[in-house]
Amino acid sequence: MQLTASSPAVVEVKDMNVILKIVPVVLIFLLGYVLKRLNILKKEDGDLFLKVVYYIALPALVIISIADIELRLNFVFLPVSAALVVLATTGISFLLGKALRLTRATLGTFIVGSTIMNIGFTLPFFITAYGKEGLARITMFDFGHMTVIFTFTYWLACKHGTSGMDKKVMVKKLFLVPPMWALVIAVAVNLMKIRIPFFINDFLQMVGWMMTPLVMLALGLYFSPRMTRMVPVLWATLTRMIIGFALGFLLAGLFGLEGLNRSIVMIGAAAPVGYTTLTYSFLESLDMEFAASLISFSIIMGMIFVPLLILLQ
């Protein structure tokens, strides 16, 4: 009996390979939580891990992933899709928050949490399932996402907070984002067909592949099973992940995206609530307790939903 690429047996083997690749990523998350419970690591250690990822590991991975891939014109739809998802979920979350009669501070956190995607959460899964190509394209998707959340979404957080809007801070955050600069450098290297010396490439690879274990350990350290205000938490998570996925599905069809680009838009749009929600809530004196509950609950959903979506692609 000869098996074709579309036969059920081959599809089943492919699905099992994806599951086996994702399981170690989930186990690292559980390891982080166990280490916190045993007081070997603390929640604050997660801050350090994410700083290493944000300033060192992720930029390194972005450069080596994009510098030598074939850039296509339709890649522009990736950041455009991300920006449209953020803007659409902003309007939806505003109406939902008003209907729930949330206080000003909680409404601010509700809107911010419903719109900011935790792309960092999805990265280990994309890297494990799709390799460097997956990382390159989710980074382009994140470019559009970051552009909106560091401008418009931050303005909304300021509007619902107490400190007022600081335009200088917004400009600084937008133009001093290391992964964004890494993306610009990588695209320039790619278009100019510059070959990265092998020893620099090896260095970037060694630094970059720290990202997956560090991100998942940090998520395990941040995770807390104690949650409050579950009704607005559920609505915000629904908006961020389920409605986000639906918007990604619609945009992928509208722009005629196929293959990996289609998967990137749909799964990226379904990412859990981003940690920037907690940062904005702190900076602008919004509802910190609600932000912590929202992030913890969305992580649980993300551990189920994101691998499932990857498996179904």
C-alpha positions as CSV (number, residue, x, y, z in Angstrom):
1,M,0.0,0.0,0.0
2,Q,1.4,3.4,-1.0
3,L,0.7,6.4,1.1
4,T,0.2,9.8,-0.5
5,A,0.8,13.1,1.2
6,S,-2.9,13.6,1.7
7,S,-3.7,10.1,3.0
8,P,-5.1,9.9,6.6
9,A,-2.1,7.9,7.8
10,V,0.4,10.6,6.6
11,V,-1.8,13.4,8.1
12,E,-1.9,11.5,11.4
13,V,1.8,11.1,11.5
14,K,2.3,14.8,10.7
15,D,-0.1,15.8,13.5
16,M,1.7,13.5,16.0
17,N,5.1,15.1,15.0
18,V,3.6,18.6,15.7
19,I,2.3,17.4,19.1
20,L,5.7,15.9,20.0
21,K,7.4,19.1,19.1
22,I,5.1,21.2,21.2
23,V,5.1,19.0,24.4
24,P,8.6,20.0,25.5
25,V,7.6,23.7,25.2
26,V,4.6,23.1,27.5
27,L,6.8,21.1,29.9
28,I,9.2,24.1,30.2
29,F,6.2,26.3,31.2
30,L,5.3,23.7,33.9
31,L,8.9,23.6,35.0
32,G,8.9,27.3,35.6
33,Y,5.7,27.1,37.7
34,V,7.1,24.2,39.8
35,L,10.4,26.1,40.4
36,K,8.4,29.0,41.6
37,R,6.4,26.9,44.0
38,L,9.6,25.3,45.3
39,N,11.0,28.8,45.9
40,I,14.0,28.0,43.7
41,L,13.0,30.8,41.3
42,K,10.9,33.9,42.0
43,K,8.4,35.8,39.8
44,E,10.9,38.6,39.6
45,D,13.3,36.3,37.9
46,G,10.9,36.2,35.0
47,D,11.5,39.9,34.5
48,L,15.2,39.2,34.0
49,F,14.5,36.3,31.6
50,L,12.1,38.5,29.4
51,K,14.7,41.3,29.4
52,V,17.3,38.9,28.0
53,V,14.7,37.8,25.4
54,Y,13.6,41.3,24.5
55,Y,17.0,43.0,24.2
56,I,19.2,40.1,23.1
57,A,17.7,36.7,22.1
58,L,14.7,37.9,20.0
59,P,16.7,40.5,18.0
60,A,19.3,37.9,17.3
61,L,16.7,35.4,16.1
62,V,15.0,38.0,14.0
63,I,18.2,38.9,12.1
64,I,19.2,35.3,11.3
65,S,15.6,34.3,10.4
66,I,14.9,37.2,8.0
67,A,18.3,38.0,6.6
68,D,18.4,35.0,4.2
69,I,14.7,34.2,3.4
70,E,12.9,35.2,0.2
71,L,10.9,38.3,0.8
72,R,7.7,38.5,-1.1
73,L,5.3,41.4,-1.8
74,N,2.4,39.8,0.0
75,F,4.3,39.8,3.2
76,V,3.1,43.4,3.7
77,F,-0.3,42.0,4.5
78,L,1.1,40.5,7.8
79,P,1.7,43.8,9.6
80,V,-1.4,45.3,8.1
81,S,-3.5,42.5,9.3
82,A,-2.1,42.8,12.8
83,A,-2.8,46.5,13.0
84,L,-6.4,46.0,11.8
85,V,-7.0,43.3,14.4
86,V,-5.9,45.6,17.2
87,L,-8.0,48.4,15.9
88,A,-11.1,46.2,15.5
89,T,-10.8,44.6,18.9
90,T,-10.4,48.0,20.5
91,G,-13.8,49.1,19.2
92,I,-15.4,45.8,20.3
93,S,-13.8,45.8,23.8
94,F,-14.9,49.5,24.3
95,L,-18.5,48.6,23.7
96,L,-18.3,45.5,25.8
97,G,-16.6,47.3,28.7
98,K,-19.3,50.0,28.6
99,A,-22.0,47.3,28.7
100,L,-20.4,45.7,31.7
101,R,-20.4,49.1,33.5
102,L,-16.8,48.9,34.5
103,T,-15.1,51.6,36.4
104,R,-12.8,54.0,34.5
105,A,-9.6,52.3,35.6
106,T,-10.9,48.7,35.0
107,L,-12.3,49.8,31.6
108,G,-8.9,51.0,30.6
109,T,-7.3,47.6,31.5
110,F,-10.2,45.8,29.9
111,I,-9.6,47.6,26.6
112,V,-5.8,47.3,26.7
113,G,-5.9,43.6,27.6
114,S,-8.5,42.8,24.9
115,T,-6.3,44.3,22.2
116,I,-2.6,43.6,23.1
117,M,-1.5,40.3,21.7
118,N,1.0,38.2,23.6
119,I,3.2,37.4,20.5
120,G,6.0,36.4,22.8
121,F,3.8,33.6,24.0
122,T,3.3,32.3,20.5
123,L,6.9,32.5,19.4
124,P,8.2,29.2,21.0
125,F,5.3,27.4,19.4
126,F,5.9,29.0,16.0
127,I,9.6,28.3,16.1
128,T,9.0,24.7,17.2
129,A,6.3,24.0,14.5
130,Y,7.6,26.2,11.6
131,G,11.3,26.9,12.3
132,K,13.1,30.1,11.2
133,E,10.5,30.8,8.5
134,G,7.7,30.9,11.0
135,L,9.7,33.2,13.2
136,A,10.5,35.5,10.3
137,R,6.8,35.9,9.4
138,I,5.4,36.3,12.9
139,T,8.0,39.0,13.5
140,M,6.6,40.9,10.5
141,F,3.1,40.4,11.8
142,D,4.3,41.7,15.2
143,F,5.7,44.8,13.5
144,G,2.2,46.1,12.8
145,H,1.0,45.0,16.2
146,M,3.7,46.9,18.1
147,T,3.3,50.0,16.0
148,V,-0.3,50.3,17.1
149,I,0.0,49.3,20.7
150,F,2.9,51.7,21.4
151,T,0.9,54.6,20.0
152,F,-2.8,54.3,19.8
153,T,-3.3,51.7,22.6
154,Y,-0.9,53.5,24.9
155,W,-2.9,56.7,24.3
156,L,-6.0,54.8,25.4
157,A,-4.3,53.6,28.5
158,C,-3.3,57.2,29.3
159,K,-6.8,58.4,28.6
160,H,-8.3,56.0,31.2
161,G,-5.4,56.5,33.7
162,T,-4.3,59.3,36.0
163,S,-0.9,60.4,34.8
164,G,-1.9,61.8,31.4
165,M,-0.4,61.2,28.0
166,D,3.4,61.6,27.6
167,K,4.1,61.9,23.9
168,K,7.9,61.7,24.5
169,V,7.5,58.3,26.2
170,M,5.4,57.1,23.3
171,V,7.9,58.2,20.7
172,K,10.8,56.6,22.6
173,K,8.9,53.3,23.0
174,L,8.1,53.2,19.3
175,F,11.5,54.0,18.0
176,L,13.7,52.2,20.6
177,V,12.1,48.8,20.3
178,P,15.1,46.3,19.8
179,P,13.1,43.6,17.8
180,M,11.8,46.4,15.5
181,W,15.3,47.7,14.8
182,A,16.5,44.1,14.3
183,L,13.7,43.7,11.7
184,V,14.8,46.8,9.9
185,I,18.5,45.6,9.9
186,A,17.5,42.1,8.8
187,V,15.4,43.4,5.9
188,A,18.2,45.7,4.8
189,V,20.7,42.8,4.9
190,N,18.3,40.7,2.9
191,L,17.6,43.2,0.2
192,M,21.3,44.2,-0.2
193,K,22.2,40.4,-0.3
194,I,24.8,40.8,2.4
195,R,26.2,37.5,3.6
196,I,26.6,37.4,7.4
197,P,30.1,36.0,8.4
198,F,29.7,32.4,9.7
199,F,31.1,33.2,13.2
200,I,28.6,36.1,13.6
201,N,25.8,33.8,12.3
202,D,26.8,31.1,14.8
203,F,26.9,33.6,17.6
204,L,23.4,34.9,16.7
205,Q,22.0,31.4,16.6
206,M,23.5,30.5,20.0
207,V,22.1,33.6,21.5
208,G,18.7,33.4,19.7
209,W,17.9,29.9,20.6
210,M,17.8,30.9,24.3
211,M,14.5,32.5,23.6
212,T,12.2,29.5,23.8
213,P,13.3,28.2,27.2
214,L,13.5,31.7,28.7
215,V,10.1,32.8,27.5
216,M,8.3,29.6,28.7
217,L,10.2,29.7,32.1
218,A,9.1,33.3,32.5
219,L,5.5,32.4,31.7
220,G,5.6,29.7,34.3
221,L,6.9,32.1,36.9
222,Y,4.3,34.7,36.1
223,F,1.4,32.3,36.2
224,S,-1.0,32.5,39.1
225,P,-4.0,30.2,39.6
226,R,-5.7,32.9,41.8
227,M,-8.1,35.0,39.7
228,T,-10.8,37.5,40.4
229,R,-13.5,39.4,38.5
230,M,-14.2,36.4,36.2
231,V,-17.1,37.8,34.2
232,P,-15.0,40.7,32.7
233,V,-12.0,38.4,32.5
234,L,-13.9,35.9,30.4
235,W,-15.3,38.7,28.1
236,A,-11.8,40.2,27.7
237,T,-10.3,36.8,26.9
238,L,-13.1,36.0,24.5
239,T,-12.5,39.3,22.7
240,R,-8.7,38.9,22.6
241,M,-8.5,35.2,21.5
242,I,-11.8,34.1,19.9
243,I,-12.9,37.3,18.2
244,G,-9.2,38.0,17.4
245,F,-9.0,34.6,15.7
246,A,-12.3,35.3,13.8
247,L,-10.9,38.6,12.6
248,G,-7.6,37.0,11.5
249,F,-9.6,34.4,9.6
250,L,-11.6,37.1,7.8
251,L,-8.5,39.2,7.0
252,A,-6.6,36.1,5.7
253,G,-9.5,35.5,3.3
254,L,-9.8,39.2,2.3
255,F,-6.1,39.5,1.5
256,G,-6.0,36.1,-0.2
257,L,-3.4,34.7,2.1
258,E,-2.4,31.0,1.9
259,G,-0.2,28.5,3.6
260,L,2.1,29.8,6.4
261,N,1.0,33.5,5.9
262,R,-2.6,32.4,6.6
263,S,-1.6,30.5,9.7
264,I,0.5,33.4,11.0
265,V,-2.4,35.9,10.7
266,M,-5.0,33.6,12.3
267,I,-2.9,32.2,15.1
268,G,-1.2,35.5,15.8
269,A,-4.5,37.2,16.1
270,A,-5.6,34.5,18.6
271,A,-2.7,35.1,20.9
272,P,-3.4,35.5,24.7
273,V,-3.4,38.8,26.5
274,G,0.0,40.5,26.3
275,Y,2.2,41.4,29.3
276,T,2.2,45.0,28.2
277,T,-1.3,45.1,29.7
278,L,0.3,44.8,33.2
279,T,2.9,47.4,32.3
280,Y,0.4,50.0,31.0
281,S,-1.9,49.3,34.0
282,F,1.1,50.1,36.3
283,L,2.3,53.1,34.5
284,E,-1.2,54.7,34.2
285,S,-2.7,53.6,37.5
286,L,-5.3,51.3,36.0
287,D,-6.7,48.1,37.6
288,M,-3.5,46.0,38.3
289,E,-5.4,43.2,40.1
290,F,-7.7,42.8,37.1
291,A,-4.7,42.9,34.7
292,A,-3.0,40.1,36.6
293,S,-6.1,37.9,36.7
294,L,-6.7,38.5,33.0
295,I,-3.2,37.6,32.0
296,S,-3.1,34.4,34.1
297,F,-6.4,33.2,32.7
298,S,-5.5,33.9,29.1
299,I,-2.2,31.9,29.6
300,I,-4.3,28.9,30.6
301,M,-6.4,29.3,27.5
302,G,-3.4,30.0,25.3
303,M,-1.7,26.7,26.4
304,I,-4.7,24.9,25.0
305,F,-5.9,27.1,22.1
306,V,-2.6,28.0,20.4
307,P,-1.2,24.5,20.1
308,L,-4.6,23.3,18.9
309,L,-4.7,25.9,16.2
310,I,-1.2,25.0,15.0
311,L,-2.2,21.3,15.0
312,L,-5.3,22.0,12.9
313,Q,-3.4,24.0,10.2
